[in-house]
Amino acid sequence: MSEISRTELFLGFLKIGLLGFGEAGQRFAEDFVKAGLGDVTVYSRSAAADWKSNKIVGSMVHGAVAPESFTSAFGAVIDHASPARQYEEAGLDARGIVAMALAALGIGPGDEVILPSYVCSAPWQAVQRVGAHARLVDIEPDTFQIDTGLARAAITSKTRAIIVPHLFGLPADLTALERLGVPLIEDCAQTLGALEQGRPVGSAGVLTVCSFYANKLLCAGEGGMVLSNDSVLLERARALREYDGAPALNPLASNLKMSDMQAAVGVAQLARLPELIARRVCLARQYHEALAGAAVTLPAVPSGRSHVYYRFVVRLSRIRSASDELSQCIGRLERQGMQCRKPVFRSLHRYLGLEGFSGSEAAEDTALSVPLYPALADDEAAQICLAMRNEWRRE
């Protein structure tokens, strides 16, 4: 493969986006692939194939797709499973859209928000942004989801909301969480399309957020969306989304609008969402079959819930020195051409120096995310299955 710098890659992506799929854009895409783009990573191979086959729609030829078009299209997809939800998009990052949801609920200084410790830092940062206090709780050891019993015990007179991140493609126990009587903010970035007791994730929360970052189930490069069936909350969210053109000054308002390019990519990805999820589930089935009887704990799927396998997370069964063993396992698999990662880099309670989170600590020390994504080729999946069997065969 010829040498291609990161800058050249970026400029190539940008040029394709600006040219769209006219004759010039098609020629450039083909030339870029010939130059070696398709050999950089599995992700770039998939992207190059999409560009050549015109799957990222010609909206970029004309330079704009209104974010509202993406909002409407996303709403239509979610409405298919969850009628009566309304939609309002936001740009920037997961922290920004969660903070918007919290602010729309009127949460601020003196209020408390419950969330699990075993999650990325974005929800905690969002709580800090609105000036509230985050009360961390532990997770269920077998599902990685927020522990409902511990959430119940953490409720005080100051509790205003529970943030429910549905991790790795599996819904949390929404039925039990609803019984707590506290407003839920669902985070569906990793679990779009999954069901809990026959209803889709995102349909139980008073507000639902979804990030469209590059590695999420639905990718628009960046940005996100806030969903609700409460028109008052949506109006508050709209008032926070942008500061220009408002009838009055709002010190909490920001610039949270998605760009046209993000919306264009999102529209293209929406059309493929069922196909992408189906491929994930197919690969997960292969992994389950390959690891049947292996010395590793496979992803659990409790009765009444479906899994869309945003990540395929296993637990090491033989742990001698916790994180050291996990690191050694990652190294051995990498030498077989298989890149694995910890699904959550560090639990929030460890950042904050808190104790009493045994479920989160066990997950952090033993959980491993193995490669699973729609662009994974059959021969690559077979190689991964072989490497996993070799690593975790029972002695």
C-alpha positions as CSV (number, residue, x, y, z in Angstrom):
1,M,0.0,0.0,0.0
2,S,1.3,3.5,-0.8
3,E,2.0,5.8,2.1
4,I,-1.1,8.0,2.9
5,S,-0.9,10.5,5.7
6,R,-3.8,11.2,8.1
7,T,-4.1,14.6,6.5
8,E,-4.4,13.2,3.0
9,L,-7.0,10.8,4.3
10,F,-9.0,13.6,5.8
11,L,-8.7,15.8,2.7
12,G,-9.8,12.8,0.6
13,F,-12.9,12.2,2.7
14,L,-13.7,16.0,2.6
15,K,-13.2,16.2,-1.2
16,I,-15.6,13.2,-1.8
17,G,-18.1,14.9,0.5
18,L,-17.9,18.2,-1.3
19,L,-17.9,16.7,-4.8
20,G,-20.7,14.3,-4.0
21,F,-21.5,11.6,-6.6
22,G,-21.2,13.5,-9.8
23,E,-18.8,12.3,-12.4
24,A,-15.9,14.1,-10.8
25,G,-16.7,12.7,-7.4
26,Q,-17.0,9.2,-8.7
27,R,-13.6,9.4,-10.4
28,F,-12.0,10.8,-7.3
29,A,-13.4,8.1,-5.1
30,E,-12.1,5.4,-7.5
31,D,-8.7,7.0,-7.7
32,F,-8.5,7.3,-3.9
33,V,-9.4,3.6,-3.5
34,K,-6.8,2.7,-6.1
35,A,-4.2,4.7,-4.1
36,G,-4.7,2.4,-1.2
37,L,-7.5,3.9,0.9
38,G,-9.3,0.6,1.0
39,D,-6.4,-1.0,2.8
40,V,-6.1,1.4,5.7
41,T,-8.8,-0.1,8.0
42,V,-11.9,-2.2,7.9
43,Y,-13.9,0.9,8.5
44,S,-12.3,2.8,5.5
45,R,-12.8,-0.3,3.3
46,S,-16.5,-0.2,4.1
47,A,-16.7,3.6,3.6
48,A,-14.9,3.3,0.3
49,A,-17.4,0.6,-0.9
50,D,-20.3,2.8,0.1
51,W,-18.9,5.8,-1.7
52,K,-18.3,3.8,-4.9
53,S,-21.8,2.4,-4.8
54,N,-23.5,5.7,-4.3
55,K,-25.0,4.8,-0.9
56,I,-24.1,8.1,0.7
57,V,-26.8,10.1,-1.1
58,G,-26.3,12.9,-3.5
59,S,-27.4,15.5,-1.1
60,M,-23.8,16.5,-0.7
61,V,-23.6,17.3,-4.4
62,H,-25.8,20.3,-3.8
63,G,-24.1,21.2,-0.5
64,A,-26.9,20.9,2.0
65,V,-29.5,18.7,3.6
66,A,-31.5,20.5,6.2
67,P,-31.0,18.9,9.6
68,E,-34.8,18.9,9.8
69,S,-34.8,16.3,7.0
70,F,-32.8,14.0,9.2
71,T,-35.0,14.8,12.1
72,S,-38.1,13.8,10.2
73,A,-36.5,10.7,8.7
74,F,-35.2,9.6,12.2
75,G,-38.7,10.2,13.6
76,A,-40.3,8.1,10.9
77,V,-38.0,5.1,11.8
78,I,-38.6,5.4,15.5
79,D,-42.4,6.0,15.0
80,H,-42.5,2.6,13.3
81,A,-41.9,1.1,16.7
82,S,-42.8,3.9,19.1
83,P,-45.7,6.0,18.0
84,A,-46.3,9.5,19.4
85,R,-42.7,10.4,20.0
86,Q,-41.6,13.8,18.8
87,Y,-38.1,14.8,17.8
88,E,-35.6,17.6,18.2
89,E,-32.1,17.3,17.0
90,A,-29.0,18.6,18.7
91,G,-25.4,18.8,17.5
92,L,-22.0,18.5,19.2
93,D,-21.6,15.5,21.5
94,A,-23.2,13.2,24.0
95,R,-22.5,15.5,26.9
96,G,-24.3,18.3,25.1
97,I,-27.5,16.5,24.4
98,V,-27.7,14.9,27.9
99,A,-27.2,18.4,29.4
100,M,-29.9,19.7,27.1
101,A,-32.3,17.0,28.4
102,L,-31.4,17.8,32.0
103,A,-31.9,21.5,31.5
104,A,-35.2,20.9,29.7
105,L,-36.4,19.2,32.9
106,G,-35.4,22.2,34.9
107,I,-32.6,20.3,36.7
108,G,-29.9,22.5,38.3
109,P,-28.0,23.3,41.5
110,G,-29.4,21.5,44.6
111,D,-30.9,18.6,42.5
112,E,-29.7,15.1,42.3
113,V,-29.5,12.8,39.3
114,I,-28.9,9.0,39.6
115,L,-26.7,7.2,37.0
116,P,-24.6,4.1,36.9
117,S,-20.9,4.2,37.7
118,Y,-20.0,1.8,34.8
119,V,-20.4,4.1,31.9
120,C,-18.4,6.7,30.0
121,S,-17.9,10.1,31.6
122,A,-20.3,12.0,29.3
123,P,-23.5,11.6,31.5
124,W,-21.6,12.6,34.7
125,Q,-20.1,15.6,32.8
126,A,-23.6,16.6,31.7
127,V,-24.9,16.6,35.3
128,Q,-22.0,18.8,36.3
129,R,-22.7,21.2,33.5
130,V,-26.2,22.0,34.8
131,G,-24.8,22.3,38.3
132,A,-26.6,19.2,39.8
133,H,-25.2,16.4,41.9
134,A,-24.6,12.9,40.4
135,R,-25.5,10.0,42.7
136,L,-23.7,6.9,41.3
137,V,-25.1,3.4,41.7
138,D,-23.7,0.0,40.8
139,I,-24.7,-2.3,37.9
140,E,-26.2,-5.7,37.6
141,P,-23.2,-8.1,37.4
142,D,-24.7,-10.3,34.6
143,T,-26.1,-7.6,32.2
144,F,-23.9,-4.5,32.9
145,Q,-27.1,-2.4,33.2
146,I,-28.0,-0.1,36.1
147,D,-29.1,-2.0,39.2
148,T,-32.8,-1.1,39.9
149,G,-32.7,-2.0,43.5
150,L,-29.7,0.2,44.2
151,A,-31.2,3.0,42.2
152,R,-34.3,2.7,44.5
153,A,-32.1,3.0,47.5
154,A,-30.3,6.1,46.2
155,I,-33.5,8.1,45.7
156,T,-33.9,11.1,48.0
157,S,-36.2,14.1,48.2
158,K,-33.7,15.9,45.9
159,T,-33.8,13.2,43.1
160,R,-35.0,14.7,39.9
161,A,-34.1,12.1,37.2
162,I,-32.4,8.8,36.5
163,I,-30.1,8.5,33.5
164,V,-30.5,5.1,32.0
165,P,-27.7,4.2,29.5
166,H,-28.7,1.0,27.7
167,L,-25.2,-0.5,27.4
168,F,-23.7,-2.6,24.6
169,G,-27.0,-3.2,22.7
170,L,-29.1,-4.6,25.6
171,P,-31.9,-2.7,27.2
172,A,-31.9,-2.0,31.0
173,D,-34.9,-3.2,33.0
174,L,-37.2,-0.4,32.1
175,T,-40.3,-2.0,33.6
176,A,-38.7,-2.1,37.0
177,L,-37.2,1.4,36.6
178,E,-40.5,2.9,35.7
179,R,-42.0,1.6,39.0
180,L,-39.5,3.9,40.9
181,G,-41.6,6.9,40.0
182,V,-38.6,9.1,39.0
183,P,-38.4,10.6,35.5
184,L,-36.1,8.5,33.2
185,I,-33.7,9.9,30.7
186,E,-32.9,7.0,28.3
187,D,-29.7,6.9,26.4
188,C,-30.3,4.8,23.3
189,A,-27.1,5.4,21.3
190,Q,-25.9,1.8,21.8
191,T,-29.3,0.1,21.7
192,L,-31.5,1.5,18.8
193,G,-33.8,-1.2,17.6
194,A,-33.7,-3.3,20.8
195,L,-36.9,-4.2,22.7
196,E,-37.8,-4.5,26.4
197,Q,-41.0,-6.4,27.1
198,G,-42.1,-5.9,23.5
199,R,-41.6,-2.1,23.3
200,P,-38.6,-0.3,21.9
201,V,-35.9,1.4,23.9
202,G,-36.5,5.1,24.0
203,S,-40.3,4.8,24.5
204,A,-40.3,4.8,28.4
205,G,-38.3,7.8,29.3
206,V,-39.8,11.3,29.7
207,L,-36.8,12.3,27.5
208,T,-34.6,10.1,25.4
209,V,-31.2,11.0,24.0
210,C,-29.3,9.4,21.2
211,S,-25.7,10.2,20.1
212,F,-24.7,9.8,16.4
213,Y,-21.0,9.8,17.0
214,A,-18.7,7.9,14.6
215,N,-18.8,4.6,16.5
216,K,-22.5,4.5,17.5
217,L,-25.2,2.2,16.0
218,L,-26.4,5.1,13.9
219,C,-23.5,7.1,12.7
220,A,-23.6,10.7,11.4
221,G,-20.0,11.4,12.3
222,E,-21.1,13.6,15.3
223,G,-24.3,15.1,16.8
224,G,-27.3,13.6,18.5
225,M,-31.0,14.0,19.1
226,V,-33.4,14.5,22.0
227,L,-36.8,12.8,21.8
228,S,-39.9,13.2,23.9
229,N,-43.7,13.0,23.7
230,D,-44.0,16.0,26.0
231,S,-44.4,19.2,23.9
232,V,-43.5,21.5,26.8
233,L,-40.1,19.7,27.3
234,L,-39.4,19.8,23.6
235,E,-40.1,23.6,23.5
236,R,-37.6,24.0,26.3
237,A,-35.1,21.9,24.4
238,R,-35.6,24.0,21.3
239,A,-35.0,27.2,23.3
240,L,-31.7,25.7,24.5
241,R,-30.6,24.5,21.1
242,E,-29.7,27.9,19.6
243,Y,-29.3,31.4,20.9
244,D,-29.8,33.4,17.7
245,G,-33.3,34.6,16.8
246,A,-34.8,34.0,20.3
247,P,-37.4,36.5,21.6
248,A,-35.4,37.0,24.8
249,L,-31.9,36.4,26.1
250,N,-31.3,32.9,27.5
251,P,-28.0,32.5,29.3
252,L,-28.3,28.7,29.1
253,A,-28.8,28.6,25.3
254,S,-26.0,27.4,23.1
255,N,-25.2,26.4,19.5
256,L,-26.3,22.7,19.4
257,K,-27.4,22.5,15.8
258,M,-26.3,19.6,13.6
259,S,-24.5,20.5,10.4
260,D,-25.9,19.7,7.0
261,M,-23.1,17.2,6.3
262,Q,-23.8,15.3,9.5
263,A,-27.5,15.2,8.6
264,A,-26.8,13.9,5.1
265,V,-24.7,11.1,6.5
266,G,-27.4,10.3,9.1
267,V,-30.1,10.1,6.4
268,A,-28.0,7.6,4.4
269,Q,-27.3,5.5,7.6
270,L,-31.0,5.5,8.6
271,A,-31.9,3.6,5.4
272,R,-29.4,0.9,6.3
273,L,-30.1,0.6,10.0
274,P,-32.2,-2.6,9.8
275,E,-29.5,-4.2,7.6
276,L,-26.7,-3.1,9.9
277,I,-28.5,-4.5,13.0
278,A,-29.3,-7.8,11.3
279,R,-25.6,-8.2,10.5
280,R,-24.6,-7.5,14.1
281,V,-27.1,-10.1,15.4
282,C,-25.9,-12.7,12.8
283,L,-22.2,-12.2,13.8
284,A,-23.2,-12.5,17.5
285,R,-24.9,-15.8,16.8
286,Q,-21.7,-17.1,15.2
287,Y,-19.7,-16.0,18.3
288,H,-22.1,-17.6,20.7
289,E,-21.9,-20.9,18.7
290,A,-18.1,-20.7,18.5
291,L,-17.7,-20.1,22.2
292,A,-20.3,-22.7,23.4
293,G,-18.6,-24.4,26.4
294,A,-15.6,-22.1,26.4
295,A,-14.1,-20.8,29.6
296,V,-15.6,-17.3,29.3
297,T,-19.0,-15.8,30.2
298,L,-21.0,-14.8,27.1
299,P,-23.4,-11.8,26.9
300,A,-26.6,-12.5,28.8
301,V,-30.1,-11.7,27.3
302,P,-32.7,-11.8,30.1
303,S,-36.3,-12.9,29.2
304,G,-38.3,-10.1,27.6
305,R,-35.3,-8.2,26.2
306,S,-33.6,-8.3,22.8
307,H,-30.0,-7.6,22.0
308,V,-28.7,-5.7,19.0
309,Y,-25.0,-6.2,19.9
310,Y,-23.5,-2.8,19.6
311,R,-20.7,-4.6,21.4
312,F,-20.1,-8.3,22.0
313,V,-18.8,-8.2,25.6
314,V,-17.5,-11.3,27.3
315,R,-16.2,-11.8,30.8
316,L,-13.0,-13.6,31.6
317,S,-13.7,-16.6,33.8
318,R,-10.1,-17.2,35.0
319,I,-8.8,-14.1,36.7
320,R,-5.6,-14.3,38.6
321,S,-4.6,-10.7,39.0
322,A,-7.6,-8.9,37.6
323,S,-6.5,-6.1,35.2
324,D,-3.1,-7.7,34.6
325,E,-4.7,-10.8,33.3
326,L,-7.1,-8.8,31.1
327,S,-4.1,-6.9,29.6
328,Q,-2.3,-10.1,28.9
329,C,-5.3,-11.5,27.2
330,I,-5.7,-8.4,25.0
331,G,-2.0,-8.8,24.1
332,R,-2.3,-12.5,23.2
333,L,-5.4,-11.8,21.0
334,E,-3.6,-8.9,19.3
335,R,-0.8,-11.2,18.3
336,Q,-3.4,-13.3,16.5
337,G,-4.6,-10.2,14.6
338,M,-7.6,-9.5,16.8
339,Q,-8.0,-6.1,18.5
340,C,-10.0,-6.2,21.7
341,R,-10.7,-3.4,24.2
342,K,-12.2,-2.7,27.6
343,P,-15.8,-1.7,26.8
344,V,-15.6,1.1,29.5
345,F,-12.3,2.6,30.1
346,R,-12.8,3.5,33.8
347,S,-15.8,3.5,36.0
348,L,-16.9,6.8,37.3
349,H,-16.5,5.9,41.0
350,R,-12.8,5.1,40.4
351,Y,-12.3,8.6,39.0
352,L,-14.0,10.1,42.1
353,G,-12.3,7.8,44.6
354,L,-15.5,6.2,45.8
355,E,-16.0,2.7,47.2
356,G,-18.8,0.1,47.3
357,F,-19.1,-0.6,43.5
358,S,-18.2,-4.3,43.3
359,G,-20.2,-5.0,40.2
360,S,-18.6,-2.1,38.3
361,E,-15.2,-3.1,39.5
362,A,-15.6,-6.7,38.4
363,A,-16.8,-5.5,35.0
364,E,-13.9,-3.2,34.6
365,D,-11.4,-5.9,35.5
366,T,-12.9,-8.8,33.6
367,A,-15.0,-7.5,30.7
368,L,-13.6,-7.5,27.2
369,S,-15.2,-6.2,24.0
370,V,-14.3,-8.3,20.9
371,P,-14.6,-7.0,17.3
372,L,-18.1,-7.0,16.0
373,Y,-19.4,-4.5,13.4
374,P,-21.4,-4.7,10.2
375,A,-18.4,-4.3,7.8
376,L,-16.7,-7.4,9.3
377,A,-16.2,-9.9,6.5
378,D,-17.1,-13.6,6.9
379,D,-13.5,-14.7,6.7
380,E,-12.5,-12.1,9.3
381,A,-15.4,-13.3,11.6
382,A,-14.1,-16.9,11.2
383,Q,-10.6,-15.8,12.1
384,I,-12.0,-14.1,15.3
385,C,-13.9,-17.2,16.2
386,L,-10.8,-19.3,15.9
387,A,-8.7,-16.9,18.0
388,M,-11.4,-16.8,20.7
389,R,-11.6,-20.6,20.8
390,N,-7.9,-20.9,21.1
391,E,-7.8,-18.3,23.9
392,W,-10.7,-19.6,25.9
393,R,-10.8,-23.3,25.4
394,R,-11.4,-25.2,28.6
395,E,-8.4,-26.9,30.1
